[in-house]
Amino acid sequence: MPSHSDPRRPDRVHRYQPSKETDSSFPVEYVNAAGMVCSLLGLLIKLKWAAWIGVYCSLIYLANSRSSDDKKQTLSLFMLAMSSLVMVYMQNPAPMALAFG
């Protein structure tokens, strides 16, 4: 039987260093906070555009949330946004007027 030498090269072995998260995208937590603020503005001050932004932010948060995120927080943000939109349009069902027009 021929003897085989060890093919590994100890001088080429590098210890694994986990990379730091350098995610250049916008953090999802800011979208969550913006959605909560806009939904509350839409609900309390009856601003239709704020309610729509709240719905948009809640959908962005829902699409970009990690599986480890709290599901109750995600659901509460979405339900707050939808309820603010429903309440705004129940109070005033007229279409939203342009602010600059």
N, C-alpha and C positions, 0 to 999 in steps of 0.2 A: 504494500500500500504506500503510495507516495504521500509524503507529509506536506500539508498545505500551510502556508503562512497566513497570518491574520491580515485580511485585506483592509481593515479599518486604519485610518490615519489619525492618530491622536492630535497631531498638530493642526488638523483641519476641523476639529470639533469645536462648535460654538454653542454656548449656553443660550437657550431660548429666552429672549427678552420680550415680554408682551408690549405691543405698541400702545402708546397713549392715544386716547380717543381724540382724533383731530377732525371731528365731524364739522364740516364747514356750513352745514345747513342750520337753519334757525331752530333754536331749542323748542321742543314741543311744549314745555311748561309755560313759556311766554304766550303761546297760542291759547293754552288753557285759561290763563289769567285774563287775556284779552276777551275771550269768549264769555267768561263769567261777568266781566265788567260791562260789556256791551249788552248782554242779555238782561242784566239788572237795570241798565239805563233804558232799554226798550220797555221793560216791565213797569218801572216806576215813573218814568218821565213820558212814556208813550211815544218814543221815537221809533218810527218804522225802520229807518235805515240802521239804527243800532241793533234792533232785533234781528234783521237780516244778517248783519255782520256777526252777531252771536251764533246764529245757525251755521253760517259758513265756518267760523272758527271751531265750533263743536264738531263739524264734519271733518275738518282737517285734523283735529286732535284725535278723533275716532280712527281715522285712517292711518295716522302716524304713531299711535300709541304702541308701546311695547306690550308683550304678553304678560310681563310682570307688573304692569301698572294696575292700580286699584280700579276694579271694574265698577264699583259703586260711584267713584268720582267721575268716571267717564259717562256713566248712565245719568248721573245727576246733572252734569253739564248739558248733555243733550236734551234732557227733559226740561231743564230751565230755559234753554234756548227756544225749544218748540212751544213751551207754554207762554213765553213772552211774545212770540210771534202771533200765536192764536189770540192772546188777550188784546194785543194792539189792534188787530184787525177786527175783533169783536166790538171794540169801542168805536172805531172809525173805519168802516169798510171801504171808504173811498180809496182810489189808487194813490200811491205815494207821489207827491208833487216834487218836481225838481227844485232843489234849493237855490240854484243859480239861474233859473229860467224865468 
